[in-house]
Amino acid sequence: QVRLAESGGGSVQPGGSLMLSCAASGIAVTDNAMAWYRQVPGKEREMVARISSGGITTVLNSVKGRFTISRDDAKNTVSLQMNSLTPEDTAIYYCHSQGPRGPAHWGQGTQVTVSS
C-alpha cells in the first residue's frame, strides 16, 4: 500500500521559511516522479515543483529562486524548502508520486499559511 505523508506545514510571517517533507512508503522515490502541488479554495491545484526519477528538477515560475525540491534516497523522502514566503504562497501543499506504470498517489496535504 502506497502512502505519502507530508509534514512541516504551519504558519509563518512574510519573508519567512518553511521546509515541507514527504515520507513515502510502498514506493521508492527514486522510481517515481515526485512533485509538490498546492491548492487554495476555489482554484485548481497547481504543481509547484517536481523531481524526476532521474533527479531533474523543475519549479513553477512564480517560486523560482525561492523554492527548492530535493530528494533523500536513503530516507525515501522528498522535501520542499520554501524561502521568502509571501501571503500568495498560502495554500494546502500536497505530495504527489507518479511512476512509469500504475496510478498516481497523493498525500493528505499540509497547510501553509503566510500572514503577518
VENPENOR-V895394 format. One record per run of one state. SS is the DSSP state (2 for helix, 1 for strand, 0 for the rest). FROM is the first residue (numbers start at 1). TO is the last residue. If there is no record, write none. Layout:
# VENPENOR-V895394
ss=[SS:SS]
from=[FROM:FROM]
to=[TO:TO]
This chain:
# VENPENOR-V895394
ss=[0:1:0:1:0:1:0:2:1:0:1:0:1:0:2:0:1:0:1:0:2:0:1:0:1:0:1:0]
from=[1:3:8:10:13:18:26:29:32:40:46:52:57:60:61:64:67:73:77:83:87:90:91:100:105:107:110:115]
to=[2:7:9:12:17:25:28:31:39:45:51:56:59:60:63:66:72:76:82:86:89:90:99:104:106:109:114:116]
